C-alpha cells in the first residue's frame, strides 16, 4: 500500500492508471466508491464512456484519500533573489 505525504502525491499516483489498474490499486484503501460491477454494467450498456468513468472515479478516490489521510497541498518553495551588495 502506497503512503502519501501530499495531495499531489495522490494525483501523481492516480494519473497514469487505466480502468482495470485503478480498481486493483485502490482496493487496499477501502474507499467508498461506486461498485465496480455497476460501473462495468454502465460501460457495457453505453450509458457511460470510459474516459468519463475513469476521470470521475479518480476524482472520487482523490477526494477520499485526501480526507482519509488529512493531506494538504505541497508547500511552494521560497523563491530566493540574489542581491548584490556594494
C-alpha positions in Angstrom: 0.0 0.0 0.0 1.4 3.3 -1.1 1.9 6.1 1.5 1.1 9.7 0.6 2.5 12.8 2.1 0.8 15.4 0.0 -2.3 15.7 -2.2 -0.1 16.0 -5.3 1.3 12.5 -4.4 -2.1 11.0 -4.8 -2.8 13.0 -8.0 0.5 11.8 -9.5 -0.2 8.2 -8.4 -3.7 8.1 -9.9 -2.9 9.9 -13.2 -1.4 7.1 -15.3 -3.9 4.4 -14.1 -6.3 2.8 -16.6 -9.7 1.4 -15.6 -8.5 -2.1 -14.6 -5.4 -0.9 -12.9 -7.4 1.7 -10.9 -9.6 -0.9 -9.3 -6.6 -3.1 -8.3 -4.6 -0.1 -6.9 -7.4 1.4 -4.8 -8.7 -1.9 -3.4 -6.4 -1.9 -0.3 -7.7 1.6 0.8 -11.3 0.5 1.4 -12.7 3.6 -0.4 -16.4 4.2 -0.7 -16.8 4.4 -4.5 -19.4 3.2 -7.0 -19.3 -0.6 -7.1 -17.1 -1.9 -10.0 -19.9 -4.1 -11.2 -22.2 -1.1 -11.5 -19.6 0.8 -13.5 -18.9 -2.2 -15.7 -22.6 -2.5 -16.4 -22.9 1.2 -17.3 -19.9 1.0 -19.6 -21.2 -2.2 -21.3 -24.6 -0.6 -21.9 -23.1 2.6 -23.3 -24.6 4.8 -20.6 -21.1 5.8 -19.6 -18.0 6.5 -21.6 -14.7 5.0 -20.4 -12.9 8.4 -20.2 -15.7 9.9 -18.1 -15.8 6.8 -15.8 -12.1 6.8 -15.1 -12.0 10.6 -14.6 -14.9 10.6 -12.1 -13.5 7.5 -10.3 -10.1 9.1 -9.9 -11.5 12.3 -8.6 -13.7 10.4 -6.1 -10.6 8.4 -5.0 -8.5 11.6 -4.7 -11.1 13.3 -2.5 -11.4 10.3 -0.2 -7.7 9.7 0.1 -7.1 13.4 0.8 -9.7 13.3 3.6 -8.7 9.9 4.9 -5.0 10.8 5.3 -5.6 14.5 6.0 -3.4 15.5 3.1 -2.6 19.1 2.2 -1.0 20.6 -0.9 2.7 20.5 -1.1 4.2 23.8 0.1 5.6 26.1 -2.5 9.3 26.5 -2.0 10.5 30.1 -1.3 12.0 31.9 -4.2 15.3 33.5 -3.5 16.6 36.5 -5.2 20.3 37.2 -5.4 21.0 40.8 -4.5 24.4 42.4 -5.0 25.9 44.3 -2.1 28.1 47.3 -2.6 
